[in-house]
Amino acid sequence: MPYDEFVQLQLAGDELRPGDPQAAIATGFLLCGPDMPDINLQEERRHTFLNDMTGTVGSVFMGLHVGCAQCHNHKFDPVSQYDFYRLRAFFENADLFGDKSISPELPLGRVMKERTALPKPSYLRVRGDFRRKGPEVAPAYLRIVNASNENVPRPRPGAKTSGRRNALAKWLTRRDHPLTTRVIVNRLWQHHFGHGLSSSPSNFGITGDPPTHPQLMDWLASELPRRGWSLKQMHHLMVTSATYRQAGRLWNSKRSQAENRQAEAIWRKSQRQDPDNELWARMSRRRLEGETIRDAMLAAAGTLNRRRGGGGIRPPLPKELLATLLKDQWPVTANVADHHRRSIYLFVRRNLRYPIFDVFDKPDTNASCPRRNRSTIAPQALMLLNSKLSLSAARELAGSLRHRAGSQREQQVKLCYLRALSRRPTGEEQQLAVRFLSDVSARLQKEGRDASQLALPNSLPPGTNVYDIAALTDLCLAIFNLNEFIYID
């Protein structure tokens, strides 16, 4: 789907394609912010929700913190309080807290809907107080990025909605819009390189970080509409660039020693002169997100359920985490196979963080997160080493290795490296891993442990030495804990 169409559906899918449930689903973006349904005053609830929606649209698509202007004129950027409430007026006609779904076949949660084409009056709120109505305002595009002074069109005769969100969506996705394309190409760059050309992806204002390569950002921004708004082509453009294909390591076994020494000299120089790698003279090491680490474990183990589509799933949670929730707030999904679906399908509760996502810096879901933090803390190692998820994946991987490689330790090690790290082990790694399997198996056998005390796969071929397979499980768990498994070099 072209990016301009994607943005338009997010903001006005119900207006662009009336009666199309698939288009209406996209408008859930506007309604997924934090809500207070139990608040006493519904007017305050609506006011708070609309303000959050307006601020999110401004920061996500235009990279401007317009939400700062809901109480007063922006302290730094040329965005007035009038600008904020004129932008909010685009959404004023929406029925925010009406029907929960639009189709019996699609239990969607809330989707955007307008009951009438007659626009509701919009008012500036003095000091941001919902009880203090200021002057009436009409919807208008942000003046600072509306150089042509384009006006919002009036509703068409016979229209069933105000058409305001449709107008906003079309304005945001104009080929010559000064911010929308720059914001998204900067986010794409951040995704592939670890940080954007501007390190403040949702703040292109005065207090944001200016782009290190403004001409490159301008070119990429103009290239996106030239390529039919295709994000796929932009991804391809970036990952096939010479900048992206730079080395992430100092030494490369495929190069000669002289070439490696020259590469190291260049590397050291770039580290001294550009320690934060803002000029991209080398490829920065990047750690995977918690969701990707979970998926990588399941994929290596051969248990990742790749089924696409459908609602969110709820895998089992630790008892200590369930104790923090009310009764029936986390009904475990009945189909066990769904417990191993990709992390994007895990149901999200704002008052609960899935354990492995939590320790690997999952952002607060009460606000839009432009860039995740990446910490290095002890609980991350403890989670990878001791969690039920890690041990279960290691057991499944060990069982798969035993079925495919037989009892030959050398073959088990080679296949383990291929499955988990997408490469063959070096000679030294091969020797160390085989010795590890032998030593651990002998130690477990000497201790005389019962099979019930060993970490064994669910199914094993007849005649399998349980101590050998328990040692193989330990090796798989160790591989999951390597930096190479959770970092991209």
N, C-alpha and C positions, 0 to 999 in steps of 0.2 A: 504494500500500500504506500503510495507517495506520502511524504511527510506532511505536505500541506493539507491533504485530505484527512490524514490522521488527526491533525490539530483541529480541523473544522468539526470533525465528528466528536472530539472530546468536549468541545464547547457548545455545539449545536446540532448533534446528530438527530435529535427529534424534529428539528426544524428543517434540516436538509433533506431528510428522508422520512416524512411522516408515515407512521404505521409500520416502520421497519424495526422489529425488536433488536436486531443486531446493531443498528445504528444508535438506537437509544441506549444500549449497554454502555457505549463509550462515554456518555454524559455522566456516568457514575463517578468519573474523575472529579467533577465539580462537587460531588456530594459525599466524598469519602473523608472529609475533614472531621475533626473531633466535634461531637455534638453533646448537648446536655438536655436530653429529653425529659428529665425529671424536674427541670427548673420551674419555679412557680410562674414566672412571667414569660409567656410564649413570645411576646414582642421582644424581650431581651434575648431570648434564644435565637430568634430569627436575625436580629441585629448582629449578634456575635458571629453567627454562622456566615452571613453574607460578607462581613468584614474579612473573615478568614479566607473565604473563597476568593474575594477580590485580590487580597494580598498574595495568595498563592498563584493566581493567574499572572499577576504582574511579575513575580520573581521567577516562575518556571518558564514562561514564554518570552518575556522581555528582559529578564535579568535586572529588574529594578525593584527595590524595596518600597513599593508604593504603600504597603501596609503601615509604614511609619507615619503616613500622612492622615491617618483616620482621626487623630485627635488634634493635630495642628499641622501647619505647613512643614514639609520635610526640612530637617535642619541643614542638610547638605545638598541634596539633589533638587533640581527645579521641578518639584512635584508639589502642588498646593493641596490643601484640604479639599478645595473644590474639585481638583483633578481626581482625587480619590473617590469622592462620592459620585462624580459623573461616570467614572468607570464602574462603580458598583451599580449604577442605574441600569446597566445592561442586563443584570441578573434579577432586578427587583420584581419582575413579573412572574418569576418562577414559583411553582407550588413545591416548596422545599420539603414539607413534611406530610405529603399526601399519601397516595397509594404506595404500597411496598413493592409492587411488581407490575409489569405491564402485560404479562402473559402467564397463564397457568403452567406452561412448559418451561418457563425461564424464571426460577426463583432468584431474582437478581439483587435484592436489596433495593435501595432507592435509586431511581433514575430521574433525570430532569423532565419536568412537564410544565406546560403553561395551560391554564384553563381558558384563557381568553386572549384575543389580540389587543384588547383595550389596555394600553399601558397603565400600570399603577404609578401614582405620583411618587417621586423620590425626593428626599430632603437631605441636606447637609445636617449632620448632628453636631451641635455645638460641644466642643471639647470631647467629641466622641461619645457623648452621653445619649443613649437611645431615648431618654425622656425629654430631651431638649431639641426640638425641631428647629432647624435654621431655614434658610431660603430653599425654595424648591429648585431642583437641578434636573437637567435633561441629560440623557446619555451622550457622552462625547469622548473621542479618542484623546489619549494623552497629548497635550500640546507640544511637549518637548520632542516627541517623535512623530508629529503630524505636520511635517513641513508644508504639505500642500493644502492644509486647512480643510481637509475632507470632512464633510458633514455626515451624520448618521441618517440613512434614508428612513422615511416614514413607513408604517405598515402598509402592505399592498391591500387593495380592496378585496374583501372576501377571505383574507388570511385568517387562520385559526390561532396564530401566535403573533407576538409583537414583532418577530423577526430581528430583534435587537442582538441576540447572541450570534445569529447567523451573520449579521453585519460586522460584528466584532471579529468573528473568526475569519471572514474574508479580508478584513483590513490587516489582521495580524499576519496573514499568509500572502500578502502582496510580495511580488518579486523584489520590489525596491524598499521593503520595510527595513529600516536601519538596524533593528535589533534581533528579530526573530531568527533569521538564518545564522547570524553570528553566535547567538546563544546556543543553538543546537549543534553547530559544528564544533564549538568549544567543548561541549559535553561529550561529543564523539571522541575528540582528541584526548580528553581526560580519561575516557574509558580505556583507550588503547595505550596511553603513555603514563598513566598514573596521576597526572595533574594537567590541567588545561593550559592553553596558550595564555589565558587569564586564570589565575589560581582561585578566583572568586566567581564560580560559574553562575551563581544566582544574584550577583551584585556587580553590574557593569557601571555603577554610579561613581560618584566622586571618591567614596571611601573604599571602593573595590580595587583590586590589583589590575593595573593596566596590562594589556597583552604584551608578552615579550617579543612577539613577532606580529605587529599589527597588519603588515602587508599580507602576510600569510593568512591571517584570519579573514581579511577582506576578500582574498582570492577564493578561499574555501567557501565563504558565505555566498559569493556570486556563482560558484561552481555548482552548488546544490540545486538551485532552480534550473540551471543549464542542463543538468543531468536528470531532469524530470522529477525533482524532489526525491530522488531515490536514495534512501539511507544505505541501502545495500551497496550501491556504487561508491558512496563516500567511504564506507568501511573498507572496501576493496582498494580504493585510492590510498588510504592511509597505511594499511598493512603491507602494501607492496612498495611503499616509499623507501628510499635509502635510509631515511631517519629511523623508521621503525625497525629496519632489518640490521641495525647496528648490534654489535656483540653485547651480551649481558654478562659475560665472564671475561676474565683476563686471559686465560690460557685456553687454547683450542688444540686438541690432539691432531687435528688435520693440518695444522700449520707447522712450518719448520721452527726450530728454536730461534733463529734470527728474526723471523716474522713475529713470533710471540714476544720477543724482547722489545721489538719496535712498538708492537701494540701496547705493551705494558707501559712504555715511556709516554705514549700518547694518553693512555688511561690516567696515569698519575698526574699529568699536566692538567687534564680536564677536571680532575678532582680538586686540585689546588685552586684553580681559577674559577671553577663553577661547582662548588660543593653540593648545591641543591639541584644541579642538572637542569637549570632553567633554559639552557641553550641547546639541550639535547645532543651533546657531543658523544653520548653513550646511552645505552638502554638501562633504565633504572630497574632494579629488582622490585617486584610487586608481590604482595601476599594476596592470596585468594580470599574472597569474602567467605563468611561462615556458611552461607547457602551453597556456594560452589564447592567448599571442602566436603560438605555432607554428600553432595551429588558425586564428587570424585571418588569418595569411599565406596558408595553404593555401585558406581560404574565399575571400579576395579574388582569389587567382589562379585560382579555379575548379577546383582539383584536389583539394579535400578529399573523401575517401571517407567517406560518411556511413553506411556499413553498420554495423549494430548487432550486438552479441553476438560470441561466439567467443573464442578464446584470445588471449594477448598476441602482438604482432608485433615483429619486430626489423628495423628499417630499417638501411641501411648506416651504418657509423661511420667517422670519420676514421682513417687508418692509425696515427697516433700514439696514439690512444686504444685501438685494438685491440691494440697492442703491450703494453699493461698487463695483458691478460687471458691466461689459459691457452688452449691450442688448443681450438677448438670450443666455447668458452664463449659465443660470440655468433653462432650460425648465422643468417645473413641470411635473412629470409622470402622464399621463392621467388616468390610472387605480387607483382609490382612494384606493382600497384594498392593492395595492403595497406600499402605504405610510407607512403601518404598518409592513413591512417586517423586518427581523432581521437586526441589525445595520451593519453587515458585508457586506450587499448589498447596503448600502448607497454610492452613487457616491462621489468620493473624488476629490476635486480641491485643488491644492497646495496653491492657493491664497485665500482660503475660509475655515473656520473651522465651522462645524455645532455647533450651540450654546452650547448645553449641553456637547458635547465632548470638546469644547474649555475650559470651566471653570473647567472641571475635567481632566485637564492636558494632552490633546491629544498632542502627540509629533509632532515636525516639520516634514512634509512629504518630505522635501528636502534631508534628510539623513536617513540612517538606525538607528533605535533607539533600543539599546540593553536592556534598562530598563527605564520604565516610572518614571517620578517624581510623587510624591503624596503630593500635597499641601493641606492645609486647609485654605480656604479664604472665605470671606463674600459672593462673587458672587455665590458660590456653593449653599449656603442656599437660596439666593434670587432666583436662577434658579429653585430649587426644589419647592419652595413655590409659585412662581408667573408665571412660564413659561406656555405657551399655551399647551405644551406637558404634563406637570404635571396635569394641570387642566382638560384637555381632558381625560387623563387616570383615574383621580379620578371620573369624571362624569360617564364614562363607567363602572367603578367598582361599583359605587353606584347603577347604574341601574341594573346591574347583581345581586347584593345583594338583591335589592327590588324584582326582579322577582323570585329569588330562596328561599329567607327567608321570603317573605311576609312583613308585617308591624311590626313584632315582633322585637323590638330593640335588645333583648338579642341574638336572632338567627342571626341578621344582624352583630353584633359585633363578634360573634364566627366565622362566615364565613369569615368576613373581615380579621381577624387575620390568618386564615388558608390560604386564598388566597395570602396575601401579605407577611406573615412571616413564613408560613409553620408550625405553631404551634397554640395551643389554648391559649386564654388569661388567665392570672392568675385571681384569684377572685378579687383582687384590680383593675387590668386593666379592667375587665368586668364592675365593678361598676363605675369607672371613665368614661369609654366610654359611658355607658348608660346615665349617668348624663349629659355628654357633649351633646349628641343628644337631650335630653330633653330641656336643657337650650338654646341651639342655635336655636332650632325650635321655642321655645316660644319667644325668642328675635326677630327673623325675623318676626314672626306673629304680634308681638306688633308694630313693625316698619311699618307694612302694606305694605311690598314691593310687587311690581307686579311680576308675574312669569318671565317676561322678564328680571328682574334684579337679578334673582337667578341662581346659577350654577346647572342646571338640566340636567339629561341624555337626550339623543335624543328620547327615547321611554319609556313610563311609562304605567303601567296597569291603567285602568279607575278607578277613585275615589281616586287616590293617593294624599296624602297631600303633596303639593309642598314644604311646609316649612320643613316637616320631611325629605324629600329626599334631600333638599338643605343642611340640617344639616349632613346627611349621606355623602354627597360629601365632606363636610369640614373634616369629620372624616377620610375619605379615603386619602385626601390630607395630613392630619397630619401623618397618618401611613407611607406614602411615604417619609416623612421628618424625620422619626426616624433613629437614627444611626444604629439600627438593620437591617433596610432595605438595607442600602448601604454598610454595613460592614460585613465581614465574621469573626465570633468569633472562 
